[in-house]
Amino acid sequence: MRWFLFFWMLLEIVVIVLVAELIGVVPTILLIILTTLLGFVILRGESFAIISRIQARLQQGKPPLLADFDSSITMIAGMLLIIPGFLSDVLGLICWIPGIRHAMKKGFSKAAKGLRKKSGQPDIIEGEYWHEKKQVQENKKKSHDEKDKRD
């Protein structure tokens, strides 16, 4: 994972330098600032949208869900736009497009259904537990009984 992040940052720097050579340093810096501001606007707008959805669900007497899939992807798009660099900006803009979000939702839904079909059984984790106080008391009693037998 560290290597991925290292190469991603290196690639972002290379792309920034290439874009700066192509359009100039000042326009490149202005583009980076513009996409960062756009990311903040998206995050702010989506956070207000999530709050209004939660309030509406509470007023309807339904349990509030923190976010649906579209909101999650939109917030990821905003975060990607905040990161300085053109590769993350392109990914953020792609995630911001509603049609692509819808396709991603379908893909994740199919993948989740496939995982559920493969397992066929609910996730049950078996285990043992004990009450620690009881266990300590029983161990003390056993050690006391063993001392009495030795004496």
TILOKOL-255636 format. One record per residue: z, y, x of N, C-alpha, C in turn; residue in one letter. Coordinates in nm, 2 decimals. Layout:
BEGIN
NUNU    n.zz    n.yy    n.xx   ca.zz   ca.yy   ca.xx    c.zz    c.yy    c.xx  residuo
NUNU       Z       Y       X       Z       Y       X       Z       Y       X        A
...
END
This chain:
BEGIN
NUNU    n.zz    n.yy    n.xx   ca.zz   ca.yy   ca.xx    c.zz    c.yy    c.xx  residuo
NUNU    0.00   -0.12    0.08    0.00    0.00    0.00    0.00    0.13    0.09        M
NUNU    0.08    0.12    0.20    0.08    0.23    0.29   -0.06    0.27    0.34        R
NUNU   -0.13    0.16    0.38   -0.26    0.18    0.44   -0.36    0.23    0.33        W
NUNU   -0.34    0.19    0.21   -0.43    0.24    0.11   -0.41    0.39    0.09        F
NUNU   -0.28    0.44    0.09   -0.25    0.58    0.07   -0.30    0.66    0.20        L
NUNU   -0.28    0.60    0.31   -0.33    0.66    0.44   -0.48    0.68    0.43        F
NUNU   -0.55    0.58    0.40   -0.70    0.59    0.39   -0.75    0.68    0.28        F
NUNU   -0.67    0.68    0.17   -0.71    0.77    0.06   -0.69    0.92    0.10        W
NUNU   -0.58    0.95    0.17   -0.56    1.09    0.21   -0.66    1.12    0.32        M
NUNU   -0.70    1.03    0.41   -0.80    1.06    0.51   -0.93    1.08    0.44        L
NUNU   -0.97    1.00    0.34   -1.09    1.02    0.27   -1.09    1.15    0.19        L
NUNU   -0.98    1.19    0.13   -0.97    1.32    0.06   -1.00    1.44    0.16        E
NUNU   -0.94    1.43    0.28   -0.96    1.53    0.38   -1.11    1.54    0.42        I
NUNU   -1.17    1.43    0.44   -1.31    1.42    0.48   -1.40    1.49    0.38        V
NUNU   -1.37    1.45    0.25   -1.45    1.51    0.14   -1.42    1.66    0.13        V
NUNU   -1.30    1.71    0.15   -1.27    1.85    0.14   -1.35    1.92    0.25        I
NUNU   -1.35    1.87    0.37   -1.43    1.93    0.48   -1.58    1.93    0.45        V
NUNU   -1.63    1.82    0.40   -1.77    1.82    0.36   -1.81    1.92    0.25        L
NUNU   -1.72    1.93    0.15   -1.75    2.03    0.05   -1.74    2.17    0.10        V
NUNU   -1.64    2.19    0.19   -1.62    2.33    0.25   -1.75    2.36    0.34        A
NUNU   -1.80    2.26    0.40   -1.93    2.29    0.48   -2.04    2.32    0.39        E
NUNU   -2.04    2.25    0.27   -2.15    2.27    0.18   -2.15    2.40    0.10        L
NUNU   -2.03    2.44    0.05   -2.02    2.56   -0.04   -1.94    2.67    0.02        I
NUNU   -1.87    2.64    0.13   -1.79    2.74    0.20   -1.64    2.72    0.18        G
NUNU   -1.56    2.78    0.26   -1.42    2.75    0.26   -1.35    2.82    0.14        V
NUNU   -1.38    2.94    0.12   -1.32    3.01    0.00   -1.35    2.95   -0.13        V
NUNU   -1.48    2.91   -0.16   -1.50    2.85   -0.29   -1.43    2.71   -0.30        P
NUNU   -1.42    2.64   -0.18   -1.35    2.51   -0.18   -1.21    2.53   -0.22        T
NUNU   -1.14    2.62   -0.16   -1.00    2.65   -0.19   -0.98    2.69   -0.33        I
NUNU   -1.07    2.78   -0.38   -1.07    2.82   -0.52   -1.09    2.70   -0.62        L
NUNU   -1.18    2.61   -0.58   -1.19    2.49   -0.67   -1.07    2.40   -0.67        L
NUNU   -1.00    2.39   -0.55   -0.88    2.31   -0.55   -0.77    2.37   -0.63        I
NUNU   -0.76    2.50   -0.62   -0.66    2.58   -0.70   -0.69    2.57   -0.85        I
NUNU   -0.82    2.58   -0.88   -0.86    2.57   -1.02   -0.83    2.43   -1.08        L
NUNU   -0.86    2.32   -1.01   -0.83    2.19   -1.07   -0.68    2.17   -1.07        T
NUNU   -0.61    2.22   -0.98   -0.46    2.21   -0.99   -0.41    2.28   -1.11        T
NUNU   -0.45    2.40   -1.14   -0.41    2.47   -1.26   -0.45    2.39   -1.39        L
NUNU   -0.58    2.34   -1.39   -0.62    2.26   -1.50   -0.53    2.14   -1.52        L
NUNU   -0.49    2.08   -1.41   -0.39    1.96   -1.42   -0.26    2.00   -1.49        G
NUNU   -0.21    2.12   -1.45   -0.08    2.17   -1.51   -0.10    2.20   -1.66        F
NUNU   -0.22    2.26   -1.69   -0.25    2.29   -1.83   -0.25    2.16   -1.92        V
NUNU   -0.32    2.06   -1.86   -0.33    1.93   -1.93   -0.19    1.87   -1.95        I
NUNU   -0.11    1.87   -1.85    0.02    1.81   -1.86    0.11    1.88   -1.96        L
NUNU    0.10    2.01   -1.95    0.18    2.09   -2.05    0.14    2.07   -2.19        R
NUNU    0.01    2.07   -2.21   -0.04    2.05   -2.35   -0.01    1.91   -2.40        G
NUNU   -0.03    1.81   -2.32    0.00    1.67   -2.36    0.15    1.65   -2.38        E
NUNU    0.24    1.72   -2.30    0.38    1.70   -2.33    0.42    1.76   -2.46        S
NUNU    0.36    1.88   -2.50    0.39    1.93   -2.63    0.33    1.84   -2.74        F
NUNU    0.22    1.78   -2.72    0.16    1.69   -2.82    0.25    1.57   -2.84        A
NUNU    0.30    1.52   -2.73    0.39    1.40   -2.74    0.52    1.44   -2.82        I
NUNU    0.58    1.56   -2.79    0.70    1.60   -2.86    0.67    1.62   -3.01        I
NUNU    0.55    1.67   -3.04    0.52    1.69   -3.19    0.50    1.55   -3.25        S
NUNU    0.44    1.46   -3.18    0.43    1.32   -3.24    0.56    1.25   -3.26        R
NUNU    0.65    1.27   -3.17    0.78    1.21   -3.18    0.86    1.27   -3.30        I
NUNU    0.85    1.40   -3.31    0.91    1.47   -3.43    0.85    1.43   -3.56        Q
NUNU    0.72    1.41   -3.56    0.66    1.37   -3.69    0.70    1.22   -3.72        A
NUNU    0.71    1.14   -3.62    0.76    1.00   -3.65    0.90    1.00   -3.69        R
NUNU    0.98    1.08   -3.64    1.12    1.09   -3.68    1.14    1.14   -3.82        L
NUNU    1.06    1.23   -3.86    1.06    1.29   -4.00    1.01    1.18   -4.10        Q
NUNU    0.92    1.09   -4.05    0.87    0.99   -4.14    0.97    0.87   -4.14        Q
NUNU    1.07    0.87   -4.06    1.17    0.76   -4.06    1.12    0.65   -3.98        G
NUNU    1.03    0.67   -3.89    0.98    0.56   -3.80    1.04    0.58   -3.67        K
NUNU    1.05    0.47   -3.59    1.11    0.48   -3.46    1.01    0.56   -3.37        P
NUNU    1.07    0.66   -3.29    0.98    0.74   -3.20    0.93    0.66   -3.08        P
NUNU    0.81    0.66   -3.06    0.75    0.60   -2.94    0.73    0.71   -2.84        L
NUNU    0.76    0.68   -2.72    0.75    0.79   -2.62    0.61    0.84   -2.60        L
NUNU    0.52    0.75   -2.59    0.38    0.79   -2.57    0.29    0.67   -2.61        A
NUNU    0.17    0.71   -2.66    0.07    0.61   -2.68   -0.02    0.60   -2.56        D
NUNU   -0.12    0.51   -2.56   -0.20    0.49   -2.45   -0.28    0.61   -2.41        F
NUNU   -0.34    0.68   -2.51   -0.42    0.80   -2.48   -0.34    0.91   -2.41        D
NUNU   -0.22    0.93   -2.46   -0.13    1.03   -2.39   -0.10    0.99   -2.25        S
NUNU   -0.07    0.86   -2.23   -0.04    0.82   -2.09   -0.15    0.84   -2.00        S
NUNU   -0.27    0.80   -2.04   -0.39    0.82   -1.95   -0.42    0.97   -1.93        I
NUNU   -0.40    1.05   -2.04   -0.42    1.20   -2.02   -0.32    1.26   -1.93        T
NUNU   -0.20    1.21   -1.93   -0.10    1.26   -1.84   -0.13    1.22   -1.69        M
NUNU   -0.18    1.10   -1.68   -0.22    1.05   -1.55   -0.34    1.14   -1.50        I
NUNU   -0.43    1.17   -1.59   -0.54    1.26   -1.55   -0.49    1.39   -1.50        A
NUNU   -0.39    1.45   -1.57   -0.34    1.58   -1.53   -0.27    1.57   -1.39        G
NUNU   -0.20    1.46   -1.37   -0.14    1.44   -1.24   -0.24    1.42   -1.13        M
NUNU   -0.35    1.35   -1.16   -0.45    1.34   -1.06   -0.52    1.47   -1.03        L
NUNU   -0.53    1.56   -1.13   -0.59    1.69   -1.10   -0.50    1.78   -1.02        L
NUNU   -0.37    1.76   -1.03   -0.28    1.84   -0.96   -0.28    1.81   -0.81        I
NUNU   -0.31    1.68   -0.77   -0.31    1.64   -0.63   -0.43    1.71   -0.57        I
NUNU   -0.41    1.78   -0.45   -0.52    1.85   -0.39   -0.62    1.75   -0.33        P
NUNU   -0.75    1.76   -0.37   -0.85    1.68   -0.32   -0.95    1.65   -0.43        G
NUNU   -1.08    1.63   -0.39   -1.18    1.61   -0.48   -1.20    1.47   -0.54        F
NUNU   -1.16    1.37   -0.46   -1.17    1.24   -0.52   -1.07    1.21   -0.63        L
NUNU   -0.94    1.26   -0.61   -0.84    1.25   -0.72   -0.88    1.34   -0.84        S
NUNU   -0.95    1.45   -0.81   -1.00    1.53   -0.92   -1.10    1.46   -1.00        D
NUNU   -1.20    1.40   -0.93   -1.30    1.32   -1.01   -1.24    1.21   -1.09        V
NUNU   -1.14    1.14   -1.03   -1.07    1.03   -1.11   -1.00    1.10   -1.23        L
NUNU   -0.93    1.21   -1.21   -0.86    1.28   -1.32   -0.96    1.32   -1.43        G
NUNU   -1.07    1.38   -1.39   -1.17    1.42   -1.49   -1.22    1.30   -1.57        L
NUNU   -1.25    1.19   -1.50   -1.30    1.07   -1.57   -1.19    1.02   -1.67        I
NUNU   -1.07    1.02   -1.63   -0.96    0.98   -1.72   -0.94    1.07   -1.84        C
NUNU   -0.98    1.20   -1.82   -0.96    1.30   -1.92   -1.07    1.29   -2.03        W
NUNU   -1.18    1.22   -2.01   -1.29    1.21   -2.10   -1.24    1.11   -2.21        I
NUNU   -1.24    1.15   -2.34   -1.19    1.07   -2.45   -1.27    0.93   -2.46        P
NUNU   -1.40    0.93   -2.44   -1.47    0.81   -2.46   -1.43    0.70   -2.35        G
NUNU   -1.40    0.75   -2.23   -1.36    0.66   -2.12   -1.22    0.61   -2.15        I
NUNU   -1.13    0.70   -2.20   -1.00    0.66   -2.24   -1.00    0.55   -2.34        R
NUNU   -1.09    0.57   -2.44   -1.11    0.46   -2.54   -1.15    0.33   -2.49        H
NUNU   -1.25    0.34   -2.39   -1.30    0.21   -2.33   -1.19    0.15   -2.25        A
NUNU   -1.11    0.23   -2.18   -1.00    0.18   -2.10   -0.89    0.11   -2.19        M
NUNU   -0.87    0.17   -2.31   -0.78    0.12   -2.40   -0.82   -0.02   -2.45        K
NUNU   -0.95   -0.03   -2.48   -1.01   -0.16   -2.53   -1.00   -0.26   -2.41        K
NUNU   -1.03   -0.22   -2.29   -1.02   -0.32   -2.18   -0.88   -0.37   -2.16        G
NUNU   -0.78   -0.28   -2.16   -0.64   -0.32   -2.14   -0.59   -0.40   -2.26        F
NUNU   -0.64   -0.37   -2.38   -0.60   -0.45   -2.49   -0.65   -0.59   -2.48        S
NUNU   -0.78   -0.61   -2.44   -0.83   -0.74   -2.42   -0.76   -0.82   -2.31        K
NUNU   -0.73   -0.75   -2.21   -0.66   -0.81   -2.10   -0.52   -0.86   -2.14        A
NUNU   -0.45   -0.78   -2.22   -0.32   -0.81   -2.27   -0.33   -0.93   -2.36        A
NUNU   -0.43   -0.93   -2.45   -0.44   -1.05   -2.54   -0.47   -1.17   -2.46        K
NUNU   -0.55   -1.16   -2.36   -0.59   -1.28   -2.28   -0.46   -1.33   -2.21        G
NUNU   -0.38   -1.25   -2.16   -0.25   -1.29   -2.10   -0.16   -1.36   -2.20        L
NUNU   -0.15   -1.31   -2.32   -0.07   -1.37   -2.42   -0.12   -1.51   -2.46        R
NUNU   -0.26   -1.52   -2.47   -0.32   -1.65   -2.50   -0.29   -1.75   -2.39        K
NUNU   -0.30   -1.71   -2.27   -0.28   -1.81   -2.16   -0.14   -1.87   -2.16        K
NUNU   -0.04   -1.79   -2.18    0.09   -1.84   -2.17    0.12   -1.92   -2.29        S
NUNU    0.09   -1.88   -2.41    0.11   -1.96   -2.53    0.25   -1.97   -2.58        G
NUNU    0.35   -1.93   -2.49    0.49   -1.94   -2.53    0.55   -1.81   -2.50        Q
NUNU    0.66   -1.78   -2.57    0.73   -1.66   -2.54    0.80   -1.66   -2.40        P
NUNU    0.82   -1.55   -2.35    0.89   -1.54   -2.22    1.04   -1.56   -2.24        D
NUNU    1.09   -1.68   -2.20    1.23   -1.71   -2.20    1.27   -1.75   -2.06        I
NUNU    1.38   -1.68   -2.02    1.43   -1.71   -1.89    1.57   -1.77   -1.91        I
NUNU    1.58   -1.90   -1.87    1.71   -1.97   -1.89    1.80   -1.94   -1.77        E
NUNU    1.92   -1.94   -1.80    2.02   -1.91   -1.69    2.16   -1.95   -1.74        G
NUNU    2.25   -1.94   -1.65    2.39   -1.96   -1.68    2.47   -1.84   -1.65        E
NUNU    2.59   -1.83   -1.72    2.67   -1.71   -1.69    2.82   -1.76   -1.71        Y
NUNU    2.90   -1.68   -1.66    3.05   -1.71   -1.67    3.12   -1.57   -1.67        W
NUNU    3.24   -1.58   -1.73    3.32   -1.46   -1.72    3.40   -1.46   -1.59        H
NUNU    3.38   -1.36   -1.52    3.44   -1.36   -1.38    3.59   -1.37   -1.38        E
NUNU    3.66   -1.31   -1.48    3.80   -1.32   -1.48    3.85   -1.46   -1.51        K
NUNU    3.78   -1.53   -1.60    3.82   -1.67   -1.63    3.79   -1.75   -1.50        K
NUNU    3.68   -1.73   -1.43    3.65   -1.81   -1.32    3.75   -1.79   -1.21        Q
NUNU    3.80   -1.66   -1.19    3.90   -1.63   -1.09    4.03   -1.70   -1.12        V
NUNU    4.07   -1.69   -1.25    4.19   -1.75   -1.29    4.19   -1.90   -1.27        Q
NUNU    4.07   -1.96   -1.31    4.06   -2.11   -1.29    4.07   -2.15   -1.14        E
NUNU    4.00   -2.07   -1.06    4.01   -2.10   -0.91    4.15   -2.08   -0.86        N
NUNU    4.22   -1.98   -0.90    4.36   -1.96   -0.86    4.45   -2.08   -0.90        K
NUNU    4.43   -2.12   -1.03    4.50   -2.24   -1.08    4.47   -2.36   -1.00        K
NUNU    4.35   -2.39   -0.97    4.31   -2.51   -0.89    4.37   -2.50   -0.75        K
NUNU    4.37   -2.39   -0.69    4.42   -2.38   -0.56    4.57   -2.39   -0.56        S
NUNU    4.64   -2.34   -0.67    4.78   -2.35   -0.68    4.82   -2.50   -0.70        H
NUNU    4.74   -2.57   -0.79    4.76   -2.71   -0.82    4.74   -2.80   -0.69        D
NUNU    4.65   -2.76   -0.61    4.62   -2.84   -0.48    4.74   -2.81   -0.39        E
NUNU    4.80   -2.69   -0.38    4.91   -2.67   -0.29    5.03   -2.75   -0.34        K
NUNU    5.05   -2.76   -0.47    5.16   -2.84   -0.53    5.15   -2.98   -0.49        D
NUNU    5.03   -3.04   -0.49    5.00   -3.18   -0.46    5.03   -3.21   -0.31        K
NUNU    5.00   -3.11   -0.23    5.02   -3.13   -0.08    5.17   -3.12   -0.05        R
NUNU    5.24   -3.04   -0.12    5.39   -3.03   -0.09    5.46   -3.14   -0.15        D
END
